[in-house]
Amino acid sequence: MIQTTRIIAVGVLLLWSMTVAAQELVHFPSFEDNGPGRSSTVLSGYLSRPTGEGQHPAVVFLHGCGGLLMGSTIEPGESDWAGELTRRGYAVLMVDSFAPRDRRQMCAPRTFDRELYGNRAQDAYGALLFLQAQPLVRPDRIGINGLVAGRWRSSLRDRHPKL
């Protein structure tokens, strides 16, 4: 009985892991974030590809004021969101607006940067253009998901147990 349970558990784990591909580090320019005629900031992003052939809808994923990364790893809450969307068949591009600009976070008044805050829309447009050029993405089916000015403290499933 224990052996059967282990085999089933390993099978479930393999099936789950096959539904979410590893996140690929990509780079793309923001869209004229430094003004027309000036070179744009090259952003980092993490692209998650859903399983299956053909083109998929996609989501541009923008982090909150706490940034995308905790050290060198993606914040768990943001990673949960991206994983769930990818499992549901979406390609997900998680945009890091802070690290390329030498920022970690800007949640507190003393760390808030109005110029960077204003550039976030340009970052979203840059991510849109990047995704539209990817063969796995349906260029006419790209949405956006942005977190509020704060970090998620629990996983997606903790907040939405029916998912």
Secondary structure by P-SEA (a helix, b strand, c coil): caaaaaaaaaaaaaaaaaacccbbbbbbbccccccccccccbbbbbbbbbccccbbbbbbcccccccccccccccaaaaaaaaaaaaacccccccccccccccccccccccccaaaaaaaaaaaaaaaaaaaacccccccbbbbbbbcccccccccccccccc
